[in-house]
């Protein structure tokens, strides 16, 4: 953003992954920033965060971090964060400037004269590391003590969450990372075991009602390397990232409410049962939902009151369409159950736009498989709503089996599978109709007999 000879107000904005975030120049230039994030920009021969050779600058509850400046033969740069010329003025209030580099090494964060309006920090590092259980015995204690951009490193083990006094682990108004230790194969070695009534991991970055939002309230809460068993993951407001995590055995799975952005990478959400929604469900007016290399499988849901059943992935938008992006994902074998007198429910992928214009927003799939999702035990529409095909996608009523003949999915083809097949002979029962030709017949029987034994056996 280049500002010269103008008065500009910028509020609630992200300026990232470009050249210099803000370039302020000229005696008449005046820039006031409120709740802005200037991060991950790069520039040569000038500061990459804010470069102000002229004009007046005001930052209130802003974050300038992880910007990188580089030098070449034309001159030297002394800061990657804020450069303020002697003829300029700058007031920073409740603002954080950290982690900005010059030529990939630590350097002064601010160059030039500036005034601290109160609560501002300039630091070479963004946050510190807190260890559990070394520094704090419990994850909740570490979360409560953490400051902005801190990382909570959790040692391998099982940690109970939820009891008679608390429904689970609460991460409220924080911009932090929870990073669990991993096994040698990269899988999570940290288990968050739900206990008590409807336990959850609850993340909320919404400003308290009627209060001025604090610095960082729109920032990211990151969860990494966690296996959440017997509990749900609930996220509200803000921008969140979930990486290499499993959510299994809860009631609903993952529920995002009024978040601006939820990015899930290398995650598994499976076998969550009982809530009217299950799998990964995002509800809100302006939600962006991105999943990369994720599996959402074997979840089920039942309606509750006016809320119909949703199972799989759902983006339920309140007016602006929302954005859903899936890459290298598998959405399979999710089941929605509707009441007999009102057969309404959705399984698979649902993008429901409640505005008058259903074309708002977008859904884009690439190299993604959606299959075997059932409504009331029967295959139906696997994807509900408009979507764009970026190639490599498979949308099928029935999933290709890794072990043909294993009808009950117990890892072995045996007499139980044979009995199940014979019980529905000549029907269109999906699990027993192994070849997907619409009838359970001799071809399916041949599959059972051919794969008899452990699933690793050859036919």
VOPAGU-2260 file (C-alpha; in pm, 1 decimal, decimal comma):
REM VOPAGU-2260
SITE   aa  ch    i         X         Y         Z
SITE  UNK   A    0       0,0       0,0       0,0
SITE  UNK   A    1     154,4     328,2    -115,9
SITE  UNK   A    2      28,8     645,9      54,1
SITE  UNK   A    3     136,0     993,6     -51,7
SITE  UNK   A    4     -19,6    1333,6      16,1
SITE  UNK   A    5    -338,2    1178,8     151,4
SITE  UNK   A    6    -507,1    1100,5     480,7
SITE  UNK   A    7    -589,3     731,7     502,1
SITE  UNK   A    8    -756,0     521,0     769,5
SITE  UNK   A    9    -707,0     143,7     757,3
SITE  UNK   A   10    -902,2     -79,6     997,0
SITE  UNK   A   11    -928,7    -455,1    1058,6
SITE  UNK   A   12    -706,0    -543,3     764,5
SITE  UNK   A   13    -441,4    -803,7     680,9
SITE  UNK   A   14    -151,3    -683,1     466,5
SITE  UNK   A   15      68,7    -982,5     395,7
SITE  UNK   A   16     286,4   -1174,6     150,8
SITE  UNK   A   17     367,7    -877,2     -70,6
SITE  UNK   A   18     634,7    -610,9    -102,4
SITE  UNK   A   19     658,8    -338,0     160,5
SITE  UNK   A   20     335,1    -354,8     356,6
SITE  UNK   A   21     283,1      22,3     382,4
SITE  UNK   A   22     492,5     290,9     214,2
SITE  UNK   A   23     417,4     634,3     356,9
SITE  UNK   A   24     574,5     930,0     179,9
SITE  UNK   A   25     510,3    1303,2     148,0
SITE  UNK   A   26     460,3    1586,2     393,8
SITE  UNK   A   27      82,5    1561,7     357,1
SITE  UNK   A   28      65,7    1186,2     404,0
SITE  UNK   A   29    -116,4    1067,4     714,9
SITE  UNK   A   30    -191,2     700,9     787,7
SITE  UNK   A   31    -395,5     575,3    1084,5
SITE  UNK   A   32    -410,3     198,6    1133,4
SITE  UNK   A   33    -646,0      21,0    1374,8
SITE  UNK   A   34    -637,4    -355,5    1430,2
SITE  UNK   A   35    -415,6    -419,4    1130,0
SITE  UNK   A   36    -175,9    -705,3    1064,9
SITE  UNK   A   37     131,4    -643,1     852,4
SITE  UNK   A   38     322,3    -966,7     822,2
SITE  UNK   A   39     525,3   -1195,0     595,4
SITE  UNK   A   40     612,4    -920,8     346,1
SITE  UNK   A   41     955,2    -887,4     181,8
SITE  UNK   A   42    1134,1    -590,4      23,8
SITE  UNK   A   43    1477,8    -484,2     -98,7
SITE  UNK   A   44    1660,2    -170,5      19,4
SITE  UNK   A   45    1377,7     -62,1     248,7
SITE  UNK   A   46    1181,4    -186,2     547,1
SITE  UNK   A   47     938,6    -462,4     456,3
SITE  UNK   A   48     677,7    -386,3     721,5
SITE  UNK   A   49     630,0      -8,4     711,4
SITE  UNK   A   50     858,6     230,6     523,0
SITE  UNK   A   51     788,6     592,6     619,0
SITE  UNK   A   52    1036,9     842,0     469,8
SITE  UNK   A   53     771,5    1108,5     518,7
SITE  UNK   A   54     430,6    1174,1     673,0
SITE  UNK   A   55     264,2    1092,3    1004,0
SITE  UNK   A   56     184,8     741,2    1121,7
SITE  UNK   A   57     -44,9     608,2    1394,0
SITE  UNK   A   58     -79,5     240,6    1485,5
SITE  UNK   A   59    -339,2     125,8    1739,2
SITE  UNK   A   60    -358,0    -242,3    1839,5
SITE  UNK   A   61    -163,2    -350,0    1533,3
SITE  UNK   A   62      89,1    -626,5    1471,4
SITE  UNK   A   63     395,3    -592,2    1248,2
SITE  UNK   A   64     582,2    -921,5    1239,1
SITE  UNK   A   65     785,8   -1167,1    1035,3
SITE  UNK   A   66     865,0    -921,7     756,4
SITE  UNK   A   67    1199,0    -959,3     575,9
SITE  UNK   A   68    1415,5    -683,9     425,7
SITE  UNK   A   69    1714,2    -745,7     200,3
SITE  UNK   A   70    2007,2    -533,5      88,1
SITE  UNK   A   71    2185,4    -515,7    -244,7
SITE  UNK   A   72    2454,9    -297,9    -400,6
SITE  UNK   A   73    2227,3       5,6    -395,7
SITE  UNK   A   74    2229,1      48,7     -21,2
SITE  UNK   A   75    2195,6     -91,3     328,8
SITE  UNK   A   76    1878,2    -164,5     521,3
SITE  UNK   A   77    1886,4    -159,3     900,8
SITE  UNK   A   78    1535,9    -280,2     988,8
SITE  UNK   A   79    1280,6    -518,0     845,9
SITE  UNK   A   80     998,0    -382,8    1060,4
SITE  UNK   A   81     940,2      -4,7    1074,6
SITE  UNK   A   82    1155,6     263,7     918,0
SITE  UNK   A   83    1060,2     614,2    1032,6
SITE  UNK   A   84    1249,5     910,1     890,7
SITE  UNK   A   85    1357,6    1197,1    1116,4
SITE  UNK   A   86    1105,8    1423,3     942,0
SITE  UNK   A   87     820,7    1181,2    1013,2
SITE  UNK   A   88     629,1    1102,9    1330,6
SITE  UNK   A   89     491,2     776,0    1460,3
SITE  UNK   A   90     271,6     688,4    1757,5
SITE  UNK   A   91     232,8     321,0    1848,0
SITE  UNK   A   92     -38,7     221,2    2095,7
SITE  UNK   A   93     -84,2    -138,0    2215,6
SITE  UNK   A   94     111,8    -244,8    1908,6
SITE  UNK   A   95     354,7    -534,9    1868,4
SITE  UNK   A   96     655,0    -524,0    1635,2
SITE  UNK   A   97     849,6    -850,6    1637,8
SITE  UNK   A   98    1036,6   -1112,2    1441,2
SITE  UNK   A   99    1130,9    -884,5    1151,3
SITE  UNK   A  100    1463,5    -964,1     980,6
SITE  UNK   A  101    1728,3    -805,3     759,9
SITE  UNK   A  102    1909,2   -1043,9     526,2
SITE  UNK   A  103    1757,4   -1331,8     725,2
SITE  UNK   A  104    1917,7   -1231,7    1055,0
SITE  UNK   A  105    1784,9   -1054,7    1361,8
SITE  UNK   A  106    1797,0    -675,0    1338,5
SITE  UNK   A  107    1644,4    -372,8    1514,3
SITE  UNK   A  108    1267,2    -384,9    1484,8
SITE  UNK   A  109    1213,9      -8,0    1457,2
SITE  UNK   A  110    1446,2     250,0    1305,3
SITE  UNK   A  111    1381,8     618,0    1370,3
SITE  UNK   A  112    1186,1     826,8    1620,4
SITE  UNK   A  113     856,4     699,7    1758,4
SITE  UNK   A  114     633,2     754,7    2059,0
SITE  UNK   A  115     483,8     480,2    2271,3
SITE  UNK   A  116     119,7     562,6    2332,0
SITE  UNK   A  117     114,9     282,3    2589,3
SITE  UNK   A  118     137,4     -94,7    2579,1
SITE  UNK   A  119     358,2    -126,3    2270,0
SITE  UNK   A  120     635,2    -386,0    2235,1
SITE  UNK   A  121     930,3    -412,7    1997,8
SITE  UNK   A  122    1096,9    -752,8    2031,0
SITE  UNK   A  123    1337,6    -959,4    1823,1
SITE  UNK   A  124    1133,5   -1273,7    1891,6
SITE  UNK   A  125     758,9   -1319,0    1867,8
SITE  UNK   A  126     665,9   -1504,1    2183,5
SITE  UNK   A  127     842,4   -1766,1    2393,7
SITE  UNK   A  128     807,4   -2140,6    2454,4
SITE  UNK   A  129     623,4   -2289,1    2752,3
SITE  UNK   A  130     670,5   -2659,4    2827,4
SITE  UNK   A  131     407,1   -2897,2    2965,1
SITE  UNK   A  132     444,8   -3062,1    3210,1
SITE  UNK   A  133     786,8   -2910,1    3289,7
SITE  UNK   A  134     682,9   -2546,4    3331,4
SITE  UNK   A  135     315,7   -2611,3    3407,9
SITE  UNK   A  136     156,6   -2937,2    3515,2
SITE  UNK   A  137    -154,2   -2897,0    3299,7
SITE  UNK   A  138    -223,7   -2763,1    2954,0
SITE  UNK   A  139    -492,4   -2529,5    3089,3
SITE  UNK   A  140    -246,8   -2369,2    3331,4
SITE  UNK   A  141      -1,9   -2314,6    3047,6
SITE  UNK   A  142    -271,4   -2163,4    2824,9
SITE  UNK   A  143    -382,7   -1925,4    3098,4
SITE  UNK   A  144     -24,2   -1808,9    3152,2
SITE  UNK   A  145      66,7   -1773,9    2783,6
SITE  UNK   A  146     120,8   -1437,2    2620,1
SITE  UNK   A  147      69,9   -1338,0    2260,9
SITE  UNK   A  148     255,3   -1557,8    2008,5
SITE  UNK   A  149     377,6   -1799,1    2277,1
SITE  UNK   A  150     413,9   -2166,8    2189,2
SITE  UNK   A  151     303,5   -2433,8    2435,4
SITE  UNK   A  152     515,1   -2744,8    2373,7
SITE  UNK   A  153     335,9   -3051,5    2512,6
SITE  UNK   A  154     530,3   -3368,2    2593,4
SITE  UNK   A  155     403,2   -3706,8    2477,8
SITE  UNK   A  156     133,9   -3858,2    2696,0
SITE  UNK   A  157    -237,4   -3858,5    2772,3
SITE  UNK   A  158    -395,6   -3550,0    2928,1
SITE  UNK   A  159    -750,3   -3554,1    3061,2
SITE  UNK   A  160    -976,8   -3261,1    2976,3
SITE  UNK   A  161   -1320,8   -3193,2    3118,2
SITE  UNK   A  162   -1454,9   -3251,7    3468,0
SITE  UNK   A  163   -1738,4   -3142,7    3696,5
SITE  UNK   A  164   -1600,7   -2788,6    3712,4
SITE  UNK   A  165   -1503,1   -2735,0    3349,0
SITE  UNK   A  166   -1633,4   -2879,2    3019,9
SITE  UNK   A  167   -1282,8   -2907,7    2880,5
SITE  UNK   A  168    -981,2   -2711,2    2763,5
SITE  UNK   A  169   -1054,0   -2341,5    2707,9
SITE  UNK   A  170    -834,8   -2118,5    2488,3
SITE  UNK   A  171    -990,9   -1773,7    2515,1
SITE  UNK   A  172    -868,8   -1450,6    2354,3
SITE  UNK   A  173    -523,7   -1589,9    2283,0
SITE  UNK   A  174    -289,3   -1580,3    1984,0
SITE  UNK   A  175     -81,6   -1887,7    2066,2
SITE  UNK   A  176      28,3   -2226,0    1934,8
SITE  UNK   A  177     -31,4   -2560,2    2106,2
SITE  UNK   A  178     224,3   -2803,5    1968,0
SITE  UNK   A  179     218,4   -3168,0    2070,0
SITE  UNK   A  180     515,8   -3400,5    2054,1
SITE  UNK   A  181     497,2   -3652,3    1769,9
SITE  UNK   A  182     593,5   -4015,9    1726,0
SITE  UNK   A  183     878,5   -4125,9    1501,3
SITE  UNK   A  184     633,3   -4163,7    1211,4
SITE  UNK   A  185     506,5   -3808,6    1258,8
SITE  UNK   A  186     172,3   -3903,6    1413,4
SITE  UNK   A  187      55,9   -3722,1    1729,2
SITE  UNK   A  188     198,7   -3857,4    2054,7
SITE  UNK   A  189     -17,2   -3625,2    2265,8
SITE  UNK   A  190    -369,6   -3744,1    2349,2
SITE  UNK   A  191    -631,9   -3507,6    2488,2
SITE  UNK   A  192    -878,8   -3748,3    2647,9
SITE  UNK   A  193   -1227,9   -3612,8    2700,4
SITE  UNK   A  194   -1381,8   -3673,9    3041,3
SITE  UNK   A  195   -1715,9   -3584,3    3195,6
SITE  UNK   A  196   -2027,1   -3457,9    3016,5
SITE  UNK   A  197   -1976,4   -3341,1    2654,2
SITE  UNK   A  198   -1609,1   -3240,2    2688,0
SITE  UNK   A  199   -1451,9   -3011,3    2430,7
SITE  UNK   A  200   -1148,1   -2815,1    2325,5
SITE  UNK   A  201   -1294,0   -2465,3    2302,9
SITE  UNK   A  202   -1117,0   -2185,2    2114,8
SITE  UNK   A  203   -1261,2   -1833,3    2103,7
SITE  UNK   A  204   -1097,6   -1511,3    1992,7
SITE  UNK   A  205   -1403,6   -1289,8    1998,9
SITE  UNK   A  206   -1382,2    -959,5    2181,0
SITE  UNK   A  207   -1597,9    -948,1    2495,8
SITE  UNK   A  208   -1931,1    -779,8    2429,2
SITE  UNK   A  209   -1919,2    -403,1    2461,6
SITE  UNK   A  210   -1542,3    -394,6    2508,4
SITE  UNK   A  211   -1270,4    -260,3    2281,9
SITE  UNK   A  212   -1104,6    -563,2    2118,0
SITE  UNK   A  213    -750,1    -628,7    2243,4
SITE  UNK   A  214    -447,4    -648,0    2020,2
SITE  UNK   A  215    -427,1    -981,5    1842,1
SITE  UNK   A  216    -789,4   -1078,9    1891,9
SITE  UNK   A  217    -817,6   -1158,2    1519,3
SITE  UNK   A  218    -494,5   -1355,6    1518,7
SITE  UNK   A  219    -439,1   -1725,5    1478,7
SITE  UNK   A  220    -470,7   -2000,5    1735,4
SITE  UNK   A  221    -272,1   -2295,0    1600,4
SITE  UNK   A  222    -316,6   -2654,5    1713,5
SITE  UNK   A  223     -48,4   -2901,1    1604,5
SITE  UNK   A  224      15,4   -3268,1    1673,5
SITE  UNK   A  225    -283,7   -3334,7    1900,2
SITE  UNK   A  226    -508,0   -3640,0    1912,8
SITE  UNK   A  227    -841,6   -3535,9    2063,6
SITE  UNK   A  228   -1031,0   -3845,3    2176,8
SITE  UNK   A  229   -1382,9   -3843,4    2318,9
SITE  UNK   A  230   -1422,3   -3469,2    2281,6
SITE  UNK   A  231   -1521,8   -3209,1    2022,9
SITE  UNK   A  232   -1320,6   -2918,7    1884,8
SITE  UNK   A  233   -1519,1   -2593,7    1892,6
SITE  UNK   A  234   -1372,8   -2278,3    1737,1
SITE  UNK   A  235   -1529,9   -1933,3    1747,7
SITE  UNK   A  236   -1428,7   -1609,1    1575,6
SITE  UNK   A  237   -1077,0   -1523,8    1464,6
SITE  UNK   A  238    -838,1   -1708,9    1234,2
SITE  UNK   A  239    -735,1   -2062,6    1326,1
SITE  UNK   A  240    -508,5   -2338,8    1194,8
SITE  UNK   A  241    -528,0   -2709,1    1283,2
SITE  UNK   A  242    -240,2   -2927,3    1160,9
SITE  UNK   A  243    -165,2   -3298,4    1204,5
SITE  UNK   A  244    -453,5   -3345,9    1446,9
SITE  UNK   A  245    -717,1   -3612,7    1503,2
SITE  UNK   A  246   -1067,1   -3550,6    1640,9
SITE  UNK   A  247   -1227,2   -3885,1    1719,7
SITE  UNK   A  248   -1500,7   -4033,6    1933,4
SITE  UNK   A  249   -1677,0   -3712,0    2028,9
SITE  UNK   A  250   -2034,4   -3609,5    1962,6
SITE  UNK   A  251   -1984,5   -3372,0    1671,8
SITE  UNK   A  252   -1620,8   -3347,4    1568,4
SITE  UNK   A  253   -1513,7   -2999,8    1454,5
SITE  UNK   A  254   -1751,6   -2704,1    1471,5
SITE  UNK   A  255   -1640,8   -2357,6    1356,5
SITE  UNK   A  256   -1869,7   -2069,5    1444,4
SITE  UNK   A  257   -1828,1   -1725,0    1288,8
SITE  UNK   A  258   -1459,5   -1778,9    1214,9
SITE  UNK   A  259   -1298,9   -1577,2     937,3
SITE  UNK   A  260   -1064,1   -1856,9     836,3
SITE  UNK   A  261   -1018,2   -2217,4     943,3
SITE  UNK   A  262    -735,7   -2409,9     777,5
SITE  UNK   A  263    -699,1   -2781,0     849,1
SITE  UNK   A  264    -397,2   -2970,7     714,9
SITE  UNK   A  265    -316,4   -3342,9     750,0
SITE  UNK   A  266    -606,8   -3401,1     988,9
SITE  UNK   A  267    -846,8   -3688,1    1059,0
SITE  UNK   A  268   -1203,2   -3636,9    1186,3
SITE  UNK   A  269   -1381,2   -3965,6    1241,8
SITE  UNK   A  270   -1632,4   -4166,4    1444,5
SITE  UNK   A  271   -1806,8   -3873,2    1608,0
SITE  UNK   A  272   -2170,0   -3952,1    1685,9
SITE  UNK   A  273   -2475,9   -3804,1    1852,7
SITE  UNK   A  274   -2486,4   -3433,7    1766,0
SITE  UNK   A  275   -2713,9   -3290,7    1494,0
SITE  UNK   A  276   -2391,8   -3207,1    1307,9
SITE  UNK   A  277   -2088,6   -3429,7    1276,0
SITE  UNK   A  278   -1761,9   -3411,5    1087,3
SITE  UNK   A  279   -1642,7   -3058,7    1006,4
SITE  UNK   A  280   -1919,2   -2797,9    1015,9
SITE  UNK   A  281   -1865,6   -2423,0     973,8
SITE  UNK   A  282   -2146,1   -2178,2    1046,9
SITE  UNK   A  283   -2124,6   -1803,3     995,1
SITE  UNK   A  284   -2168,0   -1505,9     767,9
SITE  UNK   A  285   -1817,7   -1481,1     619,6
SITE  UNK   A  286   -1642,8   -1812,7     678,2
SITE  UNK   A  287   -1348,3   -1944,8     477,3
SITE  UNK   A  288   -1289,4   -2317,6     523,4
SITE  UNK   A  289    -976,9   -2482,4     378,5
SITE  UNK   A  290    -886,6   -2851,3     413,8
SITE  UNK   A  291    -567,0   -3002,2     273,6
SITE  UNK   A  292    -489,8   -3375,7     288,0
SITE  UNK   A  293    -763,7   -3443,5     542,2
SITE  UNK   A  294    -993,4   -3741,1     602,4
SITE  UNK   A  295   -1349,2   -3699,1     735,3
SITE  UNK   A  296   -1506,6   -4041,1     777,9
SITE  UNK   A  297   -1749,5   -4262,2     969,0
SITE  UNK   A  298   -1929,7   -3979,3    1148,5
SITE  UNK   A  299   -2304,3   -3983,5    1211,4
SITE  UNK   A  300   -2563,2   -3729,5    1317,9
SITE  UNK   A  301   -2924,8   -3710,0    1425,6
SITE  UNK   A  302   -3157,3   -3406,6    1418,2
SITE  UNK   A  303   -3232,2   -3203,8    1728,9
SITE  UNK   A  304   -3533,9   -2974,5    1733,8
SITE  UNK   A  305   -3538,8   -2753,0    1424,7
SITE  UNK   A  306   -3175,8   -2840,3    1340,0
SITE  UNK   A  307   -3161,1   -3110,3    1070,0
SITE  UNK   A  308   -2882,9   -3365,9    1058,8
SITE  UNK   A  309   -2557,6   -3282,7     880,2
SITE  UNK   A  310   -2272,4   -3531,3     851,1
SITE  UNK   A  311   -1947,0   -3489,3     660,1
SITE  UNK   A  312   -1837,5   -3135,4     575,8
SITE  UNK   A  313   -2079,5   -2845,5     595,3
SITE  UNK   A  314   -2046,6   -2474,7     524,5
SITE  UNK   A  315   -2367,5   -2312,8     641,3
SITE  UNK   A  316   -2347,4   -1947,5     550,5
SITE  UNK   A  317   -2554,8   -1664,7     687,8
SITE  UNK   A  318   -2550,8   -1435,5     386,6
SITE  UNK   A  319   -2222,2   -1390,8     199,8
SITE  UNK   A  320   -2169,5   -1735,9      56,1
SITE  UNK   A  321   -1849,5   -1832,7     231,4
SITE  UNK   A  322   -1560,2   -2014,7      68,9
SITE  UNK   A  323   -1472,9   -2383,1      96,5
SITE  UNK   A  324   -1158,3   -2532,4     -56,6
SITE  UNK   A  325   -1066,5   -2902,1     -45,9
SITE  UNK   A  326    -739,7   -3043,5    -176,3
SITE  UNK   A  327    -629,4   -3408,9    -153,3
SITE  UNK   A  328    -910,5   -3489,2      90,7
SITE  UNK   A  329   -1135,5   -3789,6     148,3
SITE  UNK   A  330   -1493,7   -3747,3     273,3
SITE  UNK   A  331   -1649,3   -4090,9     312,8
SITE  UNK   A  332   -1896,0   -4312,5     495,0
SITE  UNK   A  333   -2066,2   -4037,2     692,9
SITE  UNK   A  334   -2430,1   -4095,9     788,3
SITE  UNK   A  335   -2712,9   -3852,1     855,8
SITE  UNK   A  336   -3035,8   -3977,5    1010,0
SITE  UNK   A  337   -3364,7   -3792,3     968,9
SITE  UNK   A  338   -3690,5   -3837,8    1163,6
SITE  UNK   A  339   -3950,9   -4059,6     993,3
SITE  UNK   A  340   -4204,1   -3777,5     962,3
SITE  UNK   A  341   -3955,7   -3523,3     823,8
SITE  UNK   A  342   -3687,6   -3686,6     609,7
SITE  UNK   A  343   -3451,1   -3392,4     591,6
SITE  UNK   A  344   -3076,7   -3423,6     634,1
SITE  UNK   A  345   -2750,1   -3404,1     446,2
SITE  UNK   A  346   -2447,5   -3631,3     424,0
SITE  UNK   A  347   -2128,2   -3573,7     230,8
SITE  UNK   A  348   -2044,2   -3210,2     155,3
SITE  UNK   A  349   -2299,9   -2937,9     211,3
SITE  UNK   A  350   -2272,0   -2573,1     110,2
SITE  UNK   A  351   -2590,9   -2400,4     214,0
SITE  UNK   A  352   -2622,6   -2029,7     137,8
SITE  UNK   A  353   -2912,8   -1870,6     320,8
SITE  UNK   A  354   -2899,0   -1541,9     128,5
SITE  UNK   A  355   -3121,6   -1470,3    -169,6
SITE  UNK   A  356   -2828,6   -1528,1    -406,7
SITE  UNK   A  357   -2698,5   -1887,2    -390,1
SITE  UNK   A  358   -2416,4   -1800,4    -631,4
SITE  UNK   A  359   -2236,5   -1604,1    -360,2
SITE  UNK   A  360   -1917,6   -1758,4    -226,9
SITE  UNK   A  361   -1751,0   -2061,8    -378,5
SITE  UNK   A  362   -1661,6   -2427,0    -330,2
SITE  UNK   A  363   -1355,4   -2571,7    -503,0
SITE  UNK   A  364   -1238,6   -2934,2    -493,4
SITE  UNK   A  365    -912,1   -3077,7    -623,7
SITE  UNK   A  366    -789,6   -3439,5    -603,2
SITE  UNK   A  367   -1065,6   -3508,0    -351,2
SITE  UNK   A  368   -1280,6   -3818,5    -302,4
SITE  UNK   A  369   -1638,7   -3795,5    -175,7
SITE  UNK   A  370   -1809,3   -4132,9    -147,6
SITE  UNK   A  371   -2029,7   -4364,7      52,8
SITE  UNK   A  372   -2208,6   -4091,6     247,2
SITE  UNK   A  373   -2559,8   -4199,0     344,2
SITE  UNK   A  374   -2890,2   -4039,0     437,6
SITE  UNK   A  375   -3109,7   -4277,4     635,8
SITE  UNK   A  376   -2890,7   -4568,9     530,6
SITE  UNK   A  377   -2914,4   -4501,4     159,2
SITE  UNK   A  378   -2675,9   -4327,2     -80,5
SITE  UNK   A  379   -2790,2   -3992,0    -207,9
SITE  UNK   A  380   -2644,3   -3672,9    -340,9
SITE  UNK   A  381   -2281,8   -3669,0    -224,6
SITE  UNK   A  382   -2228,2   -3294,0    -275,1
SITE  UNK   A  383   -2507,5   -3047,9    -198,9
SITE  UNK   A  384   -2472,6   -2702,4    -352,9
SITE  UNK   A  385   -2268,1   -2550,0    -632,4
SITE  UNK   A  386   -1898,6   -2636,6    -660,1
SITE  UNK   A  387   -1605,9   -2607,5    -900,9
SITE  UNK   A  388   -1405,1   -2907,1   -1021,5
SITE  UNK   A  389   -1031,5   -2832,8   -1032,2
SITE  UNK   A  390    -954,3   -3185,6   -1146,1
SITE  UNK   A  391    -871,3   -3524,4   -1000,6
SITE  UNK   A  392   -1194,9   -3559,7    -803,1
SITE  UNK   A  393   -1398,7   -3875,5    -743,3
SITE  UNK   A  394   -1765,3   -3842,0    -645,6
SITE  UNK   A  395   -1934,5   -4180,4    -601,6
SITE  UNK   A  396   -2225,5   -4328,3    -407,7
SITE  UNK   A  397   -2005,0   -4617,4    -300,2
SITE  UNK   A  398   -1639,8   -4609,9    -199,1
SITE  UNK   A  399   -1386,3   -4837,2    -357,8
SITE  UNK   A  400   -1293,5   -5086,2     -89,1
SITE  UNK   A  401    -937,6   -5140,1      23,9
SITE  UNK   A  402   -1051,1   -5492,2     110,5
SITE  UNK   A  403   -1336,6   -5613,2    -114,9
SITE  UNK   A  404   -1561,3   -5858,9      63,3
SITE  UNK   A  405   -1513,4   -5711,5     411,2
SITE  UNK   A  406   -1875,5   -5599,8     434,6
SITE  UNK   A  407   -1874,6   -5524,6     808,0
SITE  UNK   A  408   -1534,6   -5353,1     786,7
SITE  UNK   A  409   -1373,4   -5553,4    1068,1
SITE  UNK   A  410   -1047,2   -5621,4     883,9
SITE  UNK   A  411   -1121,1   -5981,0     784,3
SITE  UNK   A  412   -1342,1   -6147,6     523,0
SITE  UNK   A  413   -1516,1   -6439,0     694,3
SITE  UNK   A  414   -1845,2   -6609,1     766,8
SITE  UNK   A  415   -1999,0   -6293,9     907,6
SITE  UNK   A  416   -1953,4   -6115,3     576,6
SITE  UNK   A  417   -2092,6   -6414,5     387,8
SITE  UNK   A  418   -2401,0   -6419,2     612,1
SITE  UNK   A  419   -2454,9   -6046,2     564,1
SITE  UNK   A  420   -2435,9   -6085,6     187,3
SITE  UNK   A  421   -2677,3   -6379,6     174,2
SITE  UNK   A  422   -2923,3   -6196,2     399,2
SITE  UNK   A  423   -2966,6   -5920,9     139,5
SITE  UNK   A  424   -2938,1   -6136,4    -174,7
SITE  UNK   A  425   -3096,2   -5976,1    -483,0
SITE  UNK   A  426   -3130,0   -5639,4    -305,9
SITE  UNK   A  427   -2943,3   -5316,0    -375,7
SITE  UNK   A  428   -2788,6   -5303,9     -27,9
SITE  UNK   A  429   -2481,8   -5074,1     -70,2
SITE  UNK   A  430   -2229,7   -5250,1     158,7
SITE  UNK   A  431   -2305,5   -5593,0      13,6
SITE  UNK   A  432   -2326,2   -5472,7    -347,5
SITE  UNK   A  433   -1948,3   -5486,3    -370,4
SITE  UNK   A  434   -1916,6   -5426,5    -744,1
SITE  UNK   A  435   -2174,6   -5145,7    -738,7
SITE  UNK   A  436   -2392,0   -5284,9   -1019,4
SITE  UNK   A  437   -2715,2   -5226,6    -827,2
SITE  UNK   A  438   -2785,4   -5582,1    -713,1
SITE  UNK   A  439   -2632,1   -5826,4    -464,5
SITE  UNK   A  440   -2557,7   -6129,2    -677,0
SITE  UNK   A  441   -2303,8   -6394,8    -770,3
SITE  UNK   A  442   -2040,4   -6137,2    -865,3
SITE  UNK   A  443   -2045,0   -6002,3    -510,4
SITE  UNK   A  444   -2032,9   -6354,9    -368,6
SITE  UNK   A  445   -1722,4   -6416,7    -577,8
SITE  UNK   A  446   -1558,1   -6111,0    -420,8
SITE  UNK   A  447   -1625,8   -6242,2     -70,3
SITE  UNK   A  448   -1489,9   -6586,4    -149,6
SITE  UNK   A  449   -1194,5   -6449,5    -344,8
SITE  UNK   A  450   -1078,1   -6225,0     -60,8
SITE  UNK   A  451   -1150,8   -6476,2     216,8
SITE  UNK   A  452    -928,9   -6428,9     520,2
SITE  UNK   A  453    -733,0   -6133,9     651,7
SITE  UNK   A  454    -763,1   -5821,7     441,3
SITE  UNK   A  455    -395,4   -5835,9     349,7
SITE  UNK   A  456    -446,9   -6170,9     174,5
SITE  UNK   A  457    -437,1   -6185,4    -204,4
SITE  UNK   A  458    -740,2   -6313,4    -394,5
